[in-house]
Amino acid sequence: MKHIKIKLQILVLMLVFGAFLSLSRVTRAEGQAGVPADEPGFASIFDGKTLQGWDGDARIWRVENGAIVGEVTPELNLKTNSFLIWRGGTPGDFELKAEYRISSKGNSGIQYRSIELPDIRFAMKGYQADIDGEDRNEKGVRYTGQNYEERGRGFLAWRGQLAHVYTGQKPIVLASVGGNKQLEEFIKNGDWNEFHLIIRGTTLIHILNGHLMCVFLDDDTANRKLAGLLGIQVHVGPAMKIEFRNIRLKQF
């Protein structure tokens, strides 16, 4: 058993190191407006002023103080989760960096490798880097950082897990990348946080504020997606506000 745990820990290190190592092989354009010089290959996909290139419910989404704002009021009476969808492509292997700030009872997420549902306006199905506020439930920031499949297989990798799934099976936990409550300490409630998604083939890595939150290995050939739409979410429920800024994408 001890040898198995050691091998799993080595696997985690190899996956993360391999994803970062690939950065050196990127040859895309550098120096785009709003992209730091130490992020070669990244391009801004939000201009900080308008929603050009994005598509969503105008009652919910706006730009304010250099950030995309999604706000749900009691008067809106939202019936289903609604997304602001990026129309610039369908990334497969990529990295995404974005800062977010969420209200205390908020529920949101960054959607990727997703599809748009044809029968529900601005609804999406696919992988999600989950985000919730500190007062959304009695257990605190329960979901932020995890991998959740919207309108699909549900919880894939909870915060602190390296999980794996095969076709016809449920995800199994191979190793721990940290305790759930321990990793919660790195989430800045009421302040700006930065998500960093590293998506390569069947390996999906979520990093928040420089700390690894979860890794998911998707070998479910019947249900996985290798490319798809990007989007950001507002969830049904209490009134909430979510803000995103400095959204940068690097594709491979």
C-alpha positions, 0 to 999 in steps of 0.5 A: 500500500505504501508503494502504491501511494508513492506511485500515485504521488509521483503520477500527480507530479508528472501530470502537473510538471508535464503540463507546465513543461509544454509552455516552453513549446508555445510559439503563438504571438506575444505582447497583446494588449492587457497581457503581462510580458511574462505570459508568452502565448496568452491573448486577452479575450475580454477588452475591458470595455465591452462585451464584444465577442461574448454573447448572453442575456443582456438583463444579466451581463454588463461591463463595469470598471474594467470587469464583466459583471453578471448580476441576478436580482430577485426581480429577474426571477431566473429559471435556469442557470445562464451563461455568457458565452465566448464566441471566439472559438471552441478551444481544445488544448489550452490554458485560461487565466481569469480573475473573479470576485463573487458575492457572499451567496453567489454561485458561478463557474468557468465553463469549458469544452462545452456545448450550447443547449439548442432548446434553452437560451444561453444554457451550456453543458460541459466541464466547469471550474466551479465557484461559490461564495462564502455564505452560499451554504453552511459548509462555507466555500464548498465548491470553488476549485472543483471540476463539475460537469454542468448538465452531465456527469455532475461532480467529477473531482472535488477540491483536493482530489486527483480523480479518474474515470473510465467509460461506464464507471463513476470517478474514483479518487487516486490521490489527494492534492490537499485537504478540502478545508486546507485548500479553502484557506487560499480562497479570498472571500469578497476579493479578487481570485485568479483561476488558472486552467491547464487543459491538455487532452484528457488531463484537466487541471484547476489552479486557484491563486497559485495552488493546485485545487484538483486534477481530473483524468477523463478516460470516459470515451462515451461522455468526455469532450476534447474541445468546446465553448467557453463561458461564465455562469450565473446560477439560479437561486438567491440574488448574486453578483459575479465579476470577471476581469483579465481573461487570457487564453492560450491555445495549443 
